[in-house]
């Protein structure tokens, strides 16, 4: 996906406004490498009653043992960039599992056990050397 099409997709999903709401620079997503590596992700902006607006980047679920679901939000204890996989990773500090009636997370992520860590870098994980 080219960068212009990717930007249009993010704008259509409300990502720029969500970035403003949570204090995230929308420009971190406007890179050719982000457009390429996140082209197959579903970008979902969703309200959460506990933390407010959440930006989700959900990959195809059959890839989530190696390609994470990411979420960005601002809570009372500061900014969070959660990186979640369906298998344990060295950085994982906890697990989370959404129940079928969960209204606060994208429906596609409900059910599996996710291995989570809060990344201190806000940059999308797939465009960094780790």
C-alpha positions as a Markdown table, in Angstrom:
| # | Residue | x | y | z |
|---|---|---|---|---|
| 1 | Unk | 0.0 | 0.0 | 0.0 |
| 2 | Unk | 1.4 | 3.4 | -0.9 |
| 3 | Unk | 1.8 | 6.1 | 1.8 |
| 4 | Unk | -1.0 | 8.3 | 0.4 |
| 5 | Unk | -3.5 | 5.4 | 0.4 |
| 6 | Unk | -2.4 | 4.4 | 3.9 |
| 7 | Unk | -2.8 | 8.0 | 5.2 |
| 8 | Unk | -6.3 | 8.2 | 3.6 |
| 9 | Unk | -7.2 | 4.9 | 5.4 |
| 10 | Unk | -6.0 | 6.2 | 8.7 |
| 11 | Unk | -7.9 | 9.5 | 8.3 |
| 12 | Unk | -11.0 | 7.6 | 7.3 |
| 13 | Unk | -10.7 | 5.6 | 10.6 |
| 14 | Unk | -10.3 | 8.8 | 12.7 |
| 15 | Unk | -6.7 | 8.2 | 13.7 |
| 16 | Unk | -5.5 | 11.8 | 13.4 |
| 17 | Unk | -8.2 | 13.1 | 15.8 |
| 18 | Unk | -7.6 | 10.2 | 18.1 |
| 19 | Unk | -3.9 | 11.1 | 18.1 |
| 20 | Unk | -4.8 | 14.6 | 19.2 |
| 21 | Unk | -7.0 | 13.3 | 22.0 |
| 22 | Unk | -4.3 | 11.0 | 23.5 |
| 23 | Unk | -1.3 | 13.2 | 22.9 |
| 24 | Unk | 0.3 | 11.2 | 20.1 |
| 25 | Unk | 2.0 | 12.7 | 17.0 |
| 26 | Unk | 0.1 | 11.4 | 14.0 |
| 27 | Unk | 3.3 | 11.8 | 11.9 |
| 28 | Unk | 4.8 | 8.6 | 13.5 |
| 29 | Unk | 2.4 | 6.7 | 11.3 |
| 30 | Unk | 3.1 | 8.6 | 8.1 |
| 31 | Unk | 6.2 | 6.8 | 6.9 |
| 32 | Unk | 6.5 | 4.5 | 3.9 |
| 33 | Unk | 7.7 | 1.7 | 6.1 |
| 34 | Unk | 4.7 | 2.0 | 8.4 |
| 35 | Unk | 2.4 | 2.0 | 5.4 |
| 36 | Unk | 4.0 | -1.2 | 4.0 |
| 37 | Unk | 4.3 | -3.2 | 7.3 |
| 38 | Unk | 0.8 | -2.2 | 8.6 |
| 39 | Unk | -1.1 | -2.4 | 5.3 |
| 40 | Unk | -2.9 | -5.6 | 6.4 |
| 41 | Unk | -3.8 | -4.4 | 9.9 |
| 42 | Unk | -7.2 | -3.2 | 10.9 |
| 43 | Unk | -7.0 | 0.3 | 12.3 |
| 44 | Unk | -9.7 | 0.8 | 14.9 |
| 45 | Unk | -10.3 | 3.9 | 17.1 |
| 46 | Unk | -12.4 | 2.9 | 20.0 |
| 47 | Unk | -13.6 | 4.6 | 23.2 |
| 48 | Unk | -12.8 | 2.8 | 26.4 |
| 49 | Unk | -14.7 | 3.9 | 29.6 |
| 50 | Unk | -11.6 | 3.4 | 31.7 |
| 51 | Unk | -8.9 | 5.1 | 29.6 |
| 52 | Unk | -10.7 | 7.1 | 26.9 |
| 53 | Unk | -9.8 | 6.9 | 23.3 |
| 54 | Unk | -7.7 | 3.9 | 22.1 |
| 55 | Unk | -6.0 | 3.5 | 18.8 |
| 56 | Unk | -5.7 | -0.2 | 17.8 |
| 57 | Unk | -3.7 | -1.7 | 15.0 |
| 58 | Unk | -4.8 | -5.3 | 14.7 |
| 59 | Unk | -3.0 | -7.7 | 12.3 |
| 60 | Unk | -4.5 | -10.8 | 10.7 |
| 61 | Unk | -5.0 | -13.1 | 13.7 |
| 62 | Unk | -3.2 | -16.0 | 12.1 |
| 63 | Unk | 0.0 | -14.0 | 12.4 |
| 64 | Unk | -0.3 | -12.8 | 16.0 |
| 65 | Unk | 2.3 | -15.1 | 17.5 |
| 66 | Unk | 4.9 | -13.0 | 15.6 |
| 67 | Unk | 3.1 | -9.9 | 14.5 |
| 68 | Unk | 1.6 | -8.0 | 17.4 |
| 69 | Unk | -1.7 | -6.2 | 18.0 |
| 70 | Unk | -0.8 | -2.7 | 19.2 |
| 71 | Unk | -2.8 | -0.2 | 21.1 |
| 72 | Unk | -2.0 | 3.4 | 22.0 |
| 73 | Unk | -3.9 | 5.4 | 24.7 |
| 74 | Unk | -3.4 | 7.8 | 27.6 |
| 75 | Unk | -4.5 | 6.7 | 31.1 |
| 76 | Unk | -4.3 | 8.5 | 34.4 |
| 77 | Unk | -0.9 | 6.9 | 35.0 |
| 78 | Unk | 0.5 | 8.2 | 31.7 |
| 79 | Unk | 0.8 | 7.2 | 28.1 |
| 80 | Unk | 0.6 | 3.5 | 27.1 |
| 81 | Unk | 1.7 | 1.7 | 24.0 |
| 82 | Unk | 0.7 | -1.9 | 24.5 |
| 83 | Unk | 2.2 | -4.6 | 22.4 |
| 84 | Unk | 0.3 | -7.9 | 22.4 |
| 85 | Unk | 1.1 | -11.3 | 21.0 |
| 86 | Unk | -0.7 | -14.6 | 21.2 |
| 87 | Unk | 2.5 | -16.3 | 22.4 |
| 88 | Unk | 4.9 | -15.3 | 25.2 |
| 89 | Unk | 7.7 | -12.9 | 24.2 |
| 90 | Unk | 10.7 | -12.0 | 26.4 |
| 91 | Unk | 9.3 | -8.5 | 27.0 |
| 92 | Unk | 5.8 | -9.8 | 28.0 |
| 93 | Unk | 4.9 | -8.8 | 31.6 |
| 94 | Unk | 1.3 | -10.0 | 31.8 |
| 95 | Unk | -1.5 | -11.7 | 30.0 |
| 96 | Unk | -4.9 | -10.5 | 29.0 |
| 97 | Unk | -8.0 | -12.3 | 27.6 |
| 98 | Unk | -11.1 | -10.5 | 26.4 |
| 99 | Unk | -14.4 | -12.1 | 27.1 |
| 100 | Unk | -17.0 | -12.5 | 24.4 |
| 101 | Unk | -19.2 | -9.7 | 25.8 |
| 102 | Unk | -16.3 | -7.2 | 26.1 |
| 103 | Unk | -17.3 | -3.9 | 24.5 |
| 104 | Unk | -14.1 | -2.0 | 25.1 |
| 105 | Unk | -11.8 | -3.8 | 22.7 |
| 106 | Unk | -12.0 | -4.8 | 19.0 |
| 107 | Unk | -14.2 | -7.9 | 18.6 |
| 108 | Unk | -11.4 | -9.7 | 16.6 |
| 109 | Unk | -9.1 | -9.8 | 19.6 |
| 110 | Unk | -11.6 | -11.3 | 22.0 |
| 111 | Unk | -11.0 | -14.9 | 23.1 |
| 112 | Unk | -7.3 | -15.6 | 22.7 |
| 113 | Unk | -4.8 | -15.1 | 25.6 |
| 114 | Unk | -2.6 | -12.2 | 24.8 |
| 115 | Unk | 0.9 | -11.7 | 26.1 |
| 116 | Unk | 1.3 | -8.0 | 26.8 |
| 117 | Unk | 4.0 | -5.4 | 27.5 |
| 118 | Unk | 3.9 | -1.6 | 27.7 |
| 119 | Unk | 6.5 | -0.3 | 25.3 |
| 120 | Unk | 8.1 | 3.0 | 26.4 |
| 121 | Unk | 8.6 | 3.9 | 22.7 |
| 122 | Unk | 5.5 | 5.2 | 21.0 |
| 123 | Unk | 6.7 | 4.2 | 17.5 |
| 124 | Unk | 5.0 | 1.3 | 15.8 |
| 125 | Unk | 7.0 | -1.8 | 16.8 |
| 126 | Unk | 7.3 | -3.3 | 13.3 |
| 127 | Unk | 9.3 | -0.3 | 12.0 |
| 128 | Unk | 12.0 | -0.5 | 14.7 |
| 129 | Unk | 15.0 | -2.7 | 14.9 |
| 130 | Unk | 14.5 | -4.9 | 18.0 |
